[in-house]
């Protein structure tokens, strides 16, 4: 039977955790195709990702400010769900300028999707409060 000193193995063979550029872009909240080529073609370590988040380079600052933004960011900026974007016909990344123009135009689909999102949020709060009340009631009856 062989015994391995796991502590020794862990410290001497520490591997750097890396991720694909698509995963890193998602974590950074940016549209991958708009990132620099060297970012798209490489791998990103956890340390590099943390550094990008802590001290974003100019290209990342510009992308976050101006876009184009990926759908989750577009949806959040418009106050709708990703599904709501699709129902509204928005399938491509949008720039901040395009998002602002949509807000100004306030088309019917956007007003409807925002109302739907507001209802979804209200329902989520109601469910959370009901669950908390049940837990509180069971704690009081159990003591």
Helices and strands as residue ranges (DSSP letters): H 6-12, E 18-20, H 21-28, G 32-34, H 37-41, E 43-45, H 46-54, H 58-66, H 71-78, H 82-87, H 96-105, H 108-142
